[in-house]
Amino acid sequence: MNITQFKIREPHPYDQDPTWQKQGACHGQPTTLWFPKRGTSRKKIQEAKTFCNNCPIQTKCLEYALHHHDLHGIWGGHTEQERQRIRTKQNKNQTWKLRKLN
């Protein structure tokens, strides 16, 4: 029998008070823009990213999404696949730092 290990994540500080999301450029906009369905055109995805690039809380949004691996859609100006690449790079850098310490 295989046992799958799950990482238990600590709550993110932004989980305590989600009102930060109301400061986003996306607040009040149609959610379909940030939660595209499979097959959505790159032009539509870029439209959402443009909102994010001009958003005062883009960094907070991206940090939140990177912490919560299971989030669908565009967060902090990045798609799910782009965030996965960021996490992979962060993990590789963390592994390298740990090896260097040993």
C-alpha positions as CSV (number, residue, x, y, z in Angstrom):
1,M,0.0,0.0,0.0
2,N,1.4,3.4,-1.0
3,I,0.9,6.2,1.4
4,T,0.8,9.7,-0.1
5,Q,2.4,12.4,2.0
6,F,0.8,15.8,2.1
7,K,2.5,18.9,3.1
8,I,0.4,20.7,5.7
9,R,0.7,24.4,5.0
10,E,0.5,27.1,7.6
11,P,-2.3,29.6,6.9
12,H,-1.0,32.5,4.9
13,P,-1.2,35.9,6.7
14,Y,-3.6,37.2,4.0
15,D,-6.0,34.4,4.9
16,Q,-6.8,36.2,8.2
17,D,-8.2,39.3,6.6
18,P,-9.2,38.8,2.9
19,T,-10.2,42.5,2.6
20,W,-6.9,43.1,0.7
21,Q,-8.6,41.5,-2.3
22,K,-11.0,44.4,-2.5
23,Q,-8.1,46.7,-3.3
24,G,-7.3,44.8,-6.5
25,A,-7.8,46.2,-10.0
26,C,-9.9,43.1,-10.6
27,H,-12.4,43.8,-7.9
28,G,-15.8,44.3,-9.4
29,Q,-14.8,43.0,-12.8
30,P,-16.3,39.9,-14.4
31,T,-14.6,36.9,-12.8
32,T,-14.6,35.0,-16.1
33,L,-11.7,37.2,-17.1
34,W,-9.5,35.7,-14.3
35,F,-10.8,32.2,-14.4
36,P,-10.6,31.3,-18.1
37,K,-11.9,28.0,-19.3
38,R,-9.7,25.6,-21.2
39,G,-9.2,26.9,-24.7
40,T,-9.5,30.6,-23.9
41,S,-7.5,32.7,-26.3
42,R,-4.2,34.1,-25.3
43,K,-5.5,37.5,-26.1
44,K,-8.2,37.2,-23.3
45,I,-5.6,35.9,-20.9
46,Q,-3.3,38.8,-21.7
47,E,-6.2,41.2,-21.1
48,A,-6.5,39.8,-17.5
49,K,-2.7,40.1,-17.1
50,T,-2.8,43.7,-18.2
51,F,-5.2,44.5,-15.3
52,C,-2.8,42.7,-13.0
53,N,0.2,44.6,-14.2
54,N,-1.4,47.9,-13.2
55,C,-2.7,46.6,-9.9
56,P,-1.6,48.0,-6.5
57,I,-1.7,44.6,-4.8
58,Q,-0.2,42.4,-7.6
59,T,2.7,41.2,-5.4
60,K,0.3,40.3,-2.5
61,C,-1.9,38.5,-4.9
62,L,1.0,36.5,-6.4
63,E,2.3,35.6,-3.0
64,Y,-1.1,34.4,-1.9
65,A,-1.5,32.2,-5.1
66,L,2.0,30.8,-4.7
67,H,1.2,29.8,-1.2
68,H,-2.1,28.1,-2.1
69,H,-1.1,25.6,-4.8
70,D,-4.6,24.7,-5.8
71,L,-5.8,28.0,-7.0
72,H,-7.3,28.1,-10.5
73,G,-7.0,31.1,-12.7
74,I,-4.9,34.1,-13.1
75,W,-3.5,35.5,-9.8
76,G,-0.9,38.3,-9.6
77,G,-0.6,38.4,-13.3
78,H,0.4,34.7,-13.7
79,T,-1.5,31.6,-15.0
80,E,-1.5,28.3,-13.1
81,Q,1.3,27.0,-15.3
82,E,3.4,30.1,-14.8
83,R,3.0,29.9,-11.0
84,Q,4.0,26.2,-11.1
85,R,7.2,27.2,-12.9
86,I,7.9,29.9,-10.3
87,R,7.4,27.3,-7.5
88,T,9.6,24.8,-9.2
89,K,12.3,27.4,-9.5
90,Q,11.9,28.5,-5.9
91,N,12.1,24.8,-4.8
92,K,15.3,24.3,-6.8
93,N,16.8,27.5,-5.3
94,Q,15.8,26.4,-1.8
95,T,17.4,22.9,-2.3
96,W,20.6,24.5,-3.6
97,K,20.7,26.8,-0.5
98,L,20.2,23.9,1.8
99,R,23.0,21.9,0.1
100,K,25.3,24.8,0.3
101,L,24.6,25.1,4.1
102,N,25.5,21.4,4.7
